[in-house]
Amino acid sequence: MLWASIPNILIKILIAHTGKLTPVSDKNSRNIPYGWILAAVLVVWQLYVAGWDATAQGGTLIHYGARKPNFGFPQAPWRLVASMFLHSGWLHLSVNCLLIAWWGNQLSKLVGGLLFFLSFLATGLWGSLLSDIYGPEALAIGASGGSSGLVTLLLVLSLLCADWEGWGKDGRWEARAWLKVSGGCLLLNVAMALGLTSAGVGVLDDWAHIGGAVSGFVLGLIASRGDGKRHSWHWIGLGVLAGVALLIIWQRGSSPLGG
């Protein structure tokens, strides 16, 4: 499908613009598309919860893990993760799924499918944490924290780790292109958030985006110390994010495993 190839088209344009007119390598296209797999899981789960219109009532969302500020403390900290797999409708779901699919596929080429998925969970958890503590008095759902975390994580890696395998045949040129695309996506996200907030359109959970983006940036800084092969520093970064998150949950009077 045409829209599914948009990131690759953008990469080709950016590579050509920077003066290297070689095509993007298709070598990694044979890899398992972990990003699309996770996006498909989100779609299937939303259909199960909400049906074909993908819109569920508040009671249903709460049953399956929606949050409110401090709703997860101390009763149900599992909602911090479960809420990431719920969405308000097709538009909300589609935006997050496309970010997860595109950025997740590239990240999995760099660090593998397992680290991609754990990075999504860790940054999404931090988005939920900040949303739960500082967010608006409304039901909070969505994978925006995790998708924002993937964008900033890949942004940092494209800036600091352009010599890693997984960028494709053009190496540094593709890393530079991903840097520009990720930076543009981040700026667009900020602009949309500011615009919607100033226009008074609905209730936007800015703190979920902030928590995910900042934790993705921190994870990228730690992971970038590695050599791009064993990824031990990436595991250390995930441990730091998870450890501090569990400490905050415990400090707020919750068992990390639930009351």
Buried (B, 14 or more C-beta within 10 A) or exposed (E): EEEEEEBBEBBBEBBBEBEBEEEBEEEBEEEEBBBBBBBEEBBEBBEEBBEEEBBBEEEBBBEBBBBBBEBBBBEBBBBBBBBBBBBBEBEBBBBBBBBBBBBBBBBBBBBBBEBBBBBBBBBBBBBBBBBBBBBBEBBBBBBBBBBBBBBBBBBBBBBBBBEBEBBBEBBEBBBBBBBBBBBBBBEEBBEEBEEBEEEEEEBBBBBBBBBBBBBBBBBBBBBBEBEBEEBEBBBBBBEBBBEBBBEBBEEBEBEBEEE
